[in-house]
Amino acid sequence: MSEDLTPEALARQVPGREVRAYPALMSTNADARAWARAGGPAGGVVVADYQAAAQGRGGLPWEVRRGRDLAFTLLLRPRLEPDDEGWLFIAGAVALLDVLGGDASVEWPDRIEHEGRHVADVAGFAGLGAGGGVEWALVDVLLRDAPAPRGALLARVAEAVEAVQEPEAAALARFGERCTTLGRAVEAHIIPTWPDGVRIPGTASAVLADGSLVLAQDDGRRIAVRPQHLARLVPAQSSAAG
């Protein structure tokens, strides 16, 4: 394991937070889900120097490079309604925008760019309890070429996510101000995808508190697409290319 992600280093850099650190895992998300179901604490973090099968939104593969990237899963126990699961994408993105600062921007719902580069991705997942309410939630973060010591950056991002883990107008406004998708003509491909799968074209006009992107249609209709239902978002003019 890289020196800056050892349990001893993380104990110094991430004080007051329960952290599970591994040299390698298949997925921090899978480990965190099991921990959450077993009663893991709010604010707990699972981090690994390398992940063999890390995934983001909709199962999209993430590459986590040992010693270079920072990839972790944050366990939350927020007051969320099941329909608000998509807010977790907003929370993760806003946290990264706040921490990175400068010209950092977000391409809805999960891609962060900074200084002309794709630097980070986020994903969110809510776990339902026996009564049907949200019992726990996970926010996955991947920061590419993260500067050492990565534990200090982990602490800042985790705190920033916790600060906006429940829907709030100010955080949504910050997301909208730095969302490069708004105003563009796009086409949303919905999960599951197949040759005749659902595709929704429109102009990206707003982001809602449940994380949805509102697509304005030529006929005046407005259709909301949730991030957890999105396979991919493409420019409208290139949609025929797949």
NUDRENDO-789989 format. One line per 4 residues: for each residue x, y, z of C-alpha. Coordinates in nm, 2 decimals, m for minus. Example, Ala and Ser with C-alpha at 12.3 -4.5 7.8 and 13.67 -1.06 7.14 Angstrom:
BEGIN
1.23/m0.45/0.78 ~ 1.37/m0.11/0.71
//
This chain:
BEGIN
0.00/0.00/0.00 ~ 0.12/0.35/m0.07 ~ 0.25/0.53/0.23 ~ m0.01/0.81/0.23
m0.30/0.56/0.25 ~ m0.18/0.33/0.53 ~ m0.40/0.31/0.83 ~ m0.14/0.50/1.03
m0.12/0.78/0.78 ~ m0.50/0.80/0.75 ~ m0.54/0.81/1.13 ~ m0.34/1.13/1.13
m0.49/1.29/0.81 ~ m0.86/1.19/0.87 ~ m0.90/1.22/1.25 ~ m1.23/1.14/1.41
m1.36/0.93/1.12 ~ m1.38/0.55/1.10 ~ m1.18/0.45/0.79 ~ m1.13/0.11/0.64
m0.82/0.11/0.43 ~ m0.70/m0.16/0.20 ~ m0.41/m0.21/m0.04 ~ m0.65/m0.36/m0.29
m1.02/m0.44/m0.32 ~ m1.26/m0.55/m0.60 ~ m1.47/m0.24/m0.51 ~ m1.49/0.00/m0.22
m1.86/0.03/m0.29 ~ m1.93/m0.34/m0.24 ~ m1.74/m0.33/0.09 ~ m1.92/m0.02/0.20
m2.26/m0.17/0.12 ~ m2.19/m0.47/0.34 ~ m2.07/m0.24/0.61 ~ m2.38/m0.02/0.59
m2.61/m0.32/0.61 ~ m2.42/m0.44/0.92 ~ m2.47/m0.10/1.09 ~ m2.16/0.09/0.98
m2.14/0.45/1.11 ~ m2.24/0.76/0.93 ~ m1.92/0.92/0.80 ~ m1.74/0.59/0.77
m1.51/0.56/0.47 ~ m1.38/0.27/0.27 ~ m1.07/0.35/0.06 ~ m0.83/0.13/m0.14
m0.51/0.20/m0.32 ~ m0.63/m0.01/m0.61 ~ m0.97/m0.14/m0.71 ~ m1.00/m0.42/m0.96
m1.37/m0.37/m1.04 ~ m1.46/m0.02/m0.94 ~ m1.78/0.11/m1.10 ~ m1.96/0.44/m1.12
m2.31/0.54/m1.24 ~ m2.50/0.26/m1.40 ~ m2.21/0.01/m1.37 ~ m1.97/0.22/m1.58
m1.62/0.09/m1.51 ~ m1.37/0.32/m1.33 ~ m1.00/0.27/m1.36 ~ m0.83/0.32/m1.02
m0.45/0.34/m1.06 ~ m0.24/0.24/m0.76 ~ m0.04/0.53/m0.61 ~ m0.20/0.79/m0.84
m0.57/0.81/m0.80 ~ m0.79/0.86/m0.49 ~ m1.10/0.64/m0.49 ~ m1.32/0.59/m0.19
m1.68/0.53/m0.08 ~ m1.84/0.75/0.20 ~ m2.12/0.60/0.41 ~ m2.40/0.84/0.50
m2.73/0.81/0.69 ~ m2.91/1.11/0.56 ~ m3.27/1.21/0.58 ~ m3.37/1.14/0.23
m3.68/1.02/0.05 ~ m3.63/0.72/m0.18 ~ m3.72/0.94/m0.48 ~ m3.44/1.18/m0.39
m3.16/0.92/m0.44 ~ m3.03/1.13/m0.73 ~ m2.94/1.41/m0.49 ~ m2.64/1.21/m0.39
m2.49/1.28/m0.73 ~ m2.54/1.65/m0.67 ~ m2.39/1.63/m0.33 ~ m2.08/1.45/m0.45
m2.03/1.69/m0.75 ~ m2.09/2.00/m0.54 ~ m1.84/1.88/m0.28 ~ m1.57/1.83/m0.55
m1.65/2.17/m0.71 ~ m1.61/2.34/m0.37 ~ m1.28/2.16/m0.29 ~ m1.12/2.20/m0.63
m1.24/2.56/m0.67 ~ m1.11/2.77/m0.96 ~ m1.27/2.69/m1.30 ~ m1.39/2.34/m1.19
m1.72/2.25/m1.37 ~ m1.96/1.96/m1.38 ~ m2.11/1.78/m1.68 ~ m2.44/1.64/m1.55
m2.46/1.42/m1.36 ~ m2.12/1.30/m1.25 ~ m1.82/1.42/m1.45 ~ m1.59/1.69/m1.30
m1.35/1.89/m1.52 ~ m1.08/2.13/m1.39 ~ m0.82/2.32/m1.59 ~ m0.93/2.16/m1.91
m0.91/1.80/m1.79 ~ m1.15/1.53/m1.68 ~ m1.03/1.50/m1.32 ~ m1.31/1.33/m1.12
m1.63/1.13/m1.12 ~ m1.90/1.07/m0.86 ~ m2.18/0.83/m0.80 ~ m2.45/0.78/m0.54
m2.66/0.49/m0.42 ~ m2.94/0.48/m0.15 ~ m3.02/0.17/0.05 ~ m3.38/0.11/0.16
m3.48/m0.02/0.50 ~ m3.76/m0.26/0.58 ~ m4.01/0.02/0.59 ~ m3.92/0.15/0.25
m3.73/0.46/0.36 ~ m3.37/0.54/0.30 ~ m3.17/0.37/0.57 ~ m2.82/0.45/0.44
m2.65/0.60/0.14 ~ m2.32/0.58/m0.04 ~ m2.13/0.84/m0.23 ~ m1.84/0.71/m0.45
m1.56/0.94/m0.55 ~ m1.28/0.90/m0.80 ~ m1.02/1.17/m0.82 ~ m0.76/1.12/m1.09
m0.39/1.20/m1.03 ~ m0.47/1.31/m0.67 ~ m0.19/1.50/m0.50 ~ m0.02/1.34/m0.20
m0.10/1.31/0.08 ~ m0.42/1.17/m0.05 ~ m0.57/1.13/0.30 ~ m0.58/1.50/0.35
m0.78/1.54/0.02 ~ m1.01/1.25/0.12 ~ m1.09/1.43/0.45 ~ m1.17/1.76/0.27
m1.40/1.59/0.02 ~ m1.58/1.37/0.27 ~ m1.65/1.68/0.49 ~ m1.78/1.87/0.19
m2.01/1.59/0.09 ~ m2.15/1.56/0.44 ~ m2.22/1.94/0.44 ~ m2.46/1.90/0.15
m2.58/1.54/0.19 ~ m2.95/1.64/0.21 ~ m3.12/1.86/m0.06 ~ m3.07/2.23/m0.02
m3.13/2.52/m0.25 ~ m2.79/2.68/m0.21 ~ m2.60/2.36/m0.31 ~ m2.83/2.31/m0.60
m2.77/2.66/m0.72 ~ m2.39/2.61/m0.70 ~ m2.43/2.29/m0.91 ~ m2.64/2.48/m1.17
m2.40/2.77/m1.19 ~ m2.11/2.54/m1.29 ~ m2.30/2.28/m1.49 ~ m2.18/2.29/m1.85
m2.47/2.07/m1.97 ~ m2.74/2.34/m1.91 ~ m2.84/2.51/m2.23 ~ m2.71/2.24/m2.46
m2.91/2.02/m2.70 ~ m2.85/1.66/m2.58 ~ m3.00/1.31/m2.60 ~ m3.03/1.09/m2.29
m3.00/0.72/m2.34 ~ m3.18/0.54/m2.07 ~ m3.09/0.21/m1.89 ~ m3.12/m0.06/m2.02
m2.99/0.03/m2.36 ~ m3.04/m0.18/m2.67 ~ m3.10/m0.10/m3.04 ~ m3.46/0.01/m2.97
m3.40/0.15/m2.62 ~ m3.54/0.47/m2.49 ~ m3.37/0.79/m2.60 ~ m3.49/1.13/m2.49
m3.37/1.44/m2.69 ~ m3.41/1.79/m2.57 ~ m3.24/2.11/m2.44 ~ m3.10/2.08/m2.09
m3.30/2.35/m1.91 ~ m3.27/2.28/m1.54 ~ m3.15/2.04/m1.26 ~ m3.39/1.95/m0.99
m3.34/1.87/m0.62 ~ m3.38/1.50/m0.69 ~ m3.08/1.52/m0.92 ~ m3.29/1.50/m1.24
m3.20/1.69/m1.56 ~ m3.50/1.85/m1.72 ~ m3.50/1.82/m2.10 ~ m3.72/2.08/m2.29
m3.89/1.93/m2.60 ~ m3.96/2.11/m2.92 ~ m4.34/2.06/m2.86 ~ m4.32/2.23/m2.52
m4.30/1.92/m2.30 ~ m4.04/1.89/m2.02 ~ m3.91/1.55/m1.93 ~ m3.70/1.49/m1.62
m3.42/1.23/m1.65 ~ m3.28/1.09/m1.32 ~ m2.91/1.03/m1.30 ~ m2.95/0.67/m1.18
m3.15/0.59/m1.49 ~ m2.89/0.74/m1.74 ~ m2.68/0.52/m1.95 ~ m2.51/0.81/m2.14
m2.57/1.16/m2.24 ~ m2.46/1.26/m2.59 ~ m2.48/1.58/m2.80 ~ m2.80/1.58/m3.00
m2.62/1.62/m3.33 ~ m2.41/1.31/m3.27 ~ m2.68/1.08/m3.12 ~ m2.71/0.88/m3.44
m2.34/0.77/m3.40 ~ m2.44/0.57/m3.09
//
